[in-house]
Amino acid sequence: MSSDFVVRIIGMIVLGFFAAYTANSFGGGIFPEPRVLYVVIISLLGALIGLVLTPYLTTRPVRALRALLARIDAQTLAASLIGLIVGLIIAALLAFPLSLLPPPFGEVLPFIGVMLVSYFGVAVFVMRQNDIFSVFRDRLPRRRSGEEGEEDTAGRKILVDTSVIIDGRIADIARTGFLSGTLLIPRFVLNELQYIADSADSLRRQRGRRGMEILSHLQDDATMPVQISDIDVEGTREVDDKLVILARQLKCPVLTNDYNLNRVAELQGVLILNVNELANAVKAVLLPGESLVVDIIQEGKEVGQGVGYLDDGTMVVVEDGSGHLHKETYVTVTKVLQTAAGRMIFARTEAKS
């Protein structure tokens, strides 16, 4: 039974009785006899109005307010509360001298002063929240650098997206120690992973089950702690939107390789740890004129071209390489091209020295 249904029933009963009482008490000179019939009609009309309008006056505004508060991070909420308290204190100090003014100013200005000063208090504290909280952080006693670094590392949370779990490279990255902190996996991410694992599509089902295995390996590995949380975001159903809102509230990065989530999060000021960008960053840097050995495994699109791959997956397009298929060949780099899909190297064959 939903809360809207319960509230509708209560509103119907209360407004129906109120309408009947009002019609019976004040309708003596309005309604002709038999008055009972008109009282019943008015009460039914009041019950109908209560049934329709009660949720829009009770549960709907409360639900909208909860959704709004869920999107505001804790620091902004604390700054708003402090600004409101400071504004009310200042308004209370101004209320007495303003009340001594001749009417109607002495009756109206205290109320207007409370509204204006409270608004400006909240606005100022929200706009300068970073500066205000940094002052308090600077005055806190400092730990030694080693202990402080360990505490910051241990307290850091990294939100994990479903795509990066399915990708699988997160287990190797966590094992190397390049990531520090706790991997935070919300329950809705786990539910999406389970939904993919139960998909009717065999490919999606295999990817989902592989993600479950990767998650199990992460939990068994003691290198980086993994925390599964029941934290959720109301007012939205999309997993990407929930991750962005949570990242803003918790002030933590999101680990993903989803391009769309990457762009949306960056537009909203959320830090993104992209596995694909990390993979491109750690690839070997080769300059034109350098030599390397590549195994040419197939022909290219152009006549005479051969294609091979380095150990990190970088594609190497070799001019006149079609005659060296399935051979390890010495080549000289002629051009390096960075694309959205990754790095491509163009080279030409050279005589083995």
Secondary structure as UniProt FT lines:
FT   HELIX           3..26
FT   TURN            28..30
FT   HELIX           35..57
FT   HELIX           59..71
FT   HELIX           74..99
FT   TURN            103..104
FT   HELIX           105..127
FT   HELIX           129..139
FT   HELIX           145..155
FT   STRAND          157..160
FT   HELIX           162..167
FT   HELIX           169..176
FT   STRAND          182..186
FT   HELIX           187..197
FT   HELIX           202..220
FT   STRAND          226..229
FT   TURN            234..235
FT   HELIX           239..250
FT   STRAND          254..256
FT   HELIX           259..267
FT   TURN            268..269
FT   STRAND          272..274
FT   HELIX           275..281
FT   TURN            288..289
FT   STRAND          291..299
FT   TURN            303..304
FT   STRAND          306..309
FT   TURN            311..312
FT   STRAND          315..319
FT   HELIX           322..324
FT   TURN            325..326
FT   STRAND          327..339
FT   TURN            340..341
FT   STRAND          342..349
//
